[in-house]
């Protein structure tokens, strides 16, 4: 366990930033039991599936639209997973 600080840039991704802030507000619900479930050294650490199945099911289909690309995903950035256009989760 540990903590880290995330700096949110709504000017880079307003829709994504709004969803992230929404999820942060649910810290006692959404993030409980959250774990990194895929780590590829030097590339990616993936997390975001809540530890409680009912909470995970509640958010499973809550996709958000794409933001226009303003900044690329560089080392140290956080991005939403996607399964295609306007399907970020």
Contact map, one row per residue, 1 for C-alpha under 8 A:
11100000000000000000000000000000000000000000000000000000000000000000000000000000000000000
11110000000000000000000000000000000000000000000000000000000000000000000000000000000000000
11111000000000000000000000000000000000000000000000000000000000000000000000000000000000000
01111100000000000000000000000000000000000000000000000000000000000000000000000000000000000
00111110000000000000000000000000000000000000000000000000000000000000000000000000000000000
00011111000000000000000000000000000000000000000000000000000000000000000000000000000000000
00001111100000000000000000000000000000000000000000000000000000000000000000000000000000000
00000111110000001000000000000000000000000000000000000000000000000000000000000000000000000
00000011111111001000000000000000000000000000000000000000000000000000000000000000000000000
00000001111111111100000000000000000000000000000000000000000000000000000000000000000000000
00000000111111000000000000000000000000000000000000000000000000000000000000000000000000000
00000000111111000000000000000000000000000000000000000000000000000000111000000000000000000
00000000111111111000000000000000000000000000000000000000000000000011110000000000000000000
00000000111111111100000000000000000000000000000000000000000000000010000000000000000000000
00000000010011111110000000000000000000000000000000000000000000011110000000000000000000000
00000000010011111111000000000000000000000000000000000000000000010110000000000001000000000
00000001110011111111100000000000000000000000000000000000000000000000000000000000000000000
00000000010001111111110000000000000000000000000000000000000000000000000000000000000000000
00000000000000111111111000000000000000000000000000000000000000000000000000000000000000000
00000000000000011111111100000000000000000000000000000000000000000000000000000000000000000
00000000000000001111111110000000000000000000000000000000000000000000000000000000000000000
00000000000000000111111111000000000000000000000000000000000000000000000000000000000000000
00000000000000000011111111100100000000000000000000000000000000000000000000000000000000000
00000000000000000001111111100000000000000000000000000000000000000000000000000000000000000
00000000000000000000111111100000000000000000000000000000000000000000000000000000000000000
00000000000000000000011111111110000000000000000000000000000000000000000000000000000000000
00000000000000000000001111111111000000000000000000000000000000000000000000000000000000000
00000000000000000000000001111111000000000000000000000000000000000000000000000000000000000
00000000000000000000000001111111000000000000000000000010000000000000000000000000000000000
00000000000000000000001001111111010000000000000001000011000000000000000000000000000000000
00000000000000000000000001111111110000000000000001100000000000000000000000000000000000000
00000000000000000000000000111111110000000000000001110000000000000000000000000000000000000
00000000000000000000000000000011111000000000000001110000000000000000000000000000000000000
00000000000000000000000000000111111100000000001111100000000000000000000000000000000000000
00000000000000000000000000000000111110000000001111100000000000000000000000000000000000000
00000000000000000000000000000000011111100000111100000000000000000000000000000000000000000
00000000000000000000000000000000001111100000111000000000000000000000000000000000000000000
00000000000000000000000000000000000111110001111000000000000000000000000000000000000000000
00000000000000000000000000000000000111111011110000000000000000000000000000000000000000000
00000000000000000000000000000000000001111111100000000000000000000000000000000000000000000
00000000000000000000000000000000000000111111100000000000000000000000000000000000000000000
00000000000000000000000000000000000000011111000000000000000000000000000000000000000000000
00000000000000000000000000000000000000111111100000000000000000000000000000000000000000000
00000000000000000000000000000000000001111111110000000000000000000000000000000000000000000
00000000000000000000000000000000000111111011111000000000000000000000000000000000000000000
00000000000000000000000000000000000111100001111100000000000000000000000000000000000000000
00000000000000000000000000000000011111000000111110000000000000000000000000000000000000000
00000000000000000000000000000000011100000000011111000000000000000000000000000000000000000
00000000000000000000000000000000011000000000001111100001000000000000000000000000000000000
00000000000000000000000000000111111000000000000111111011000000000000000000000000000000000
00000000000000000000000000000011111000000000000011111011000000000000000000000000000000000
00000000000000000000000000000001100000000000000001111111000000000000000000000000000000000
00000000000000000000000000000000000000000000000001111111100000000000000000000000000000000
00000000000000000000000000000000000000000000000000011111110000000000000000000000000000000
00000000000000000000000000001100000000000000000001111111111000000000000000000000000000000
00000000000000000000000000000100000000000000000011111111111100000000000000000000000000000
00000000000000000000000000000000000000000000000000001111111110000000000000000000000000000
00000000000000000000000000000000000000000000000000000111111111000000000000000000000000000
00000000000000000000000000000000000000000000000000000011111111000000000000000000000000000
00000000000000000000000000000000000000000000000000000001111111100000000000000000000000001
00000000000000000000000000000000000000000000000000000000111111100000000000000000000000001
00000000000000000000000000000000000000000000000000000000011111110000000000000000000000001
00000000000000000000000000000000000000000000000000000000000111111000000000000000000001111
00000000000000110000000000000000000000000000000000000000000001111100000000000000000001111
00000000000000100000000000000000000000000000000000000000000000111110000000000000000011110
00000000000000110000000000000000000000000000000000000000000000011111000000000000000011110
00000000000011110000000000000000000000000000000000000000000000001111100000000000000000000
00000000000010000000000000000000000000000000000000000000000000000111110000000000000000000
00000000000110000000000000000000000000000000000000000000000000000011111100000000000000000
00000000000110000000000000000000000000000000000000000000000000000001111100000000000000000
00000000000100000000000000000000000000000000000000000000000000000000111110000000000000000
00000000000000000000000000000000000000000000000000000000000000000000111111000000000000000
00000000000000000000000000000000000000000000000000000000000000000000001111101110000000000
00000000000000000000000000000000000000000000000000000000000000000000000111111000000000000
00000000000000000000000000000000000000000000000000000000000000000000000011111000000000000
00000000000000000000000000000000000000000000000000000000000000000000000001111100000000000
00000000000000000000000000000000000000000000000000000000000000000000000011111110000000000
00000000000000000000000000000000000000000000000000000000000000000000000010011111000000000
00000000000000000000000000000000000000000000000000000000000000000000000010001111100000000
00000000000000010000000000000000000000000000000000000000000000000000000000000111110000011
00000000000000000000000000000000000000000000000000000000000000000000000000000011111000011
00000000000000000000000000000000000000000000000000000000000000000000000000000001111111111
00000000000000000000000000000000000000000000000000000000000000000000000000000000111110110
00000000000000000000000000000000000000000000000000000000000000000000000000000000011111110
00000000000000000000000000000000000000000000000000000000000000001100000000000000011111110
00000000000000000000000000000000000000000000000000000000000000111100000000000000010111110
00000000000000000000000000000000000000000000000000000000000000111100000000000000011111111
00000000000000000000000000000000000000000000000000000000000000111100000000000001111111111
00000000000000000000000000000000000000000000000000000000000111110000000000000001110000111
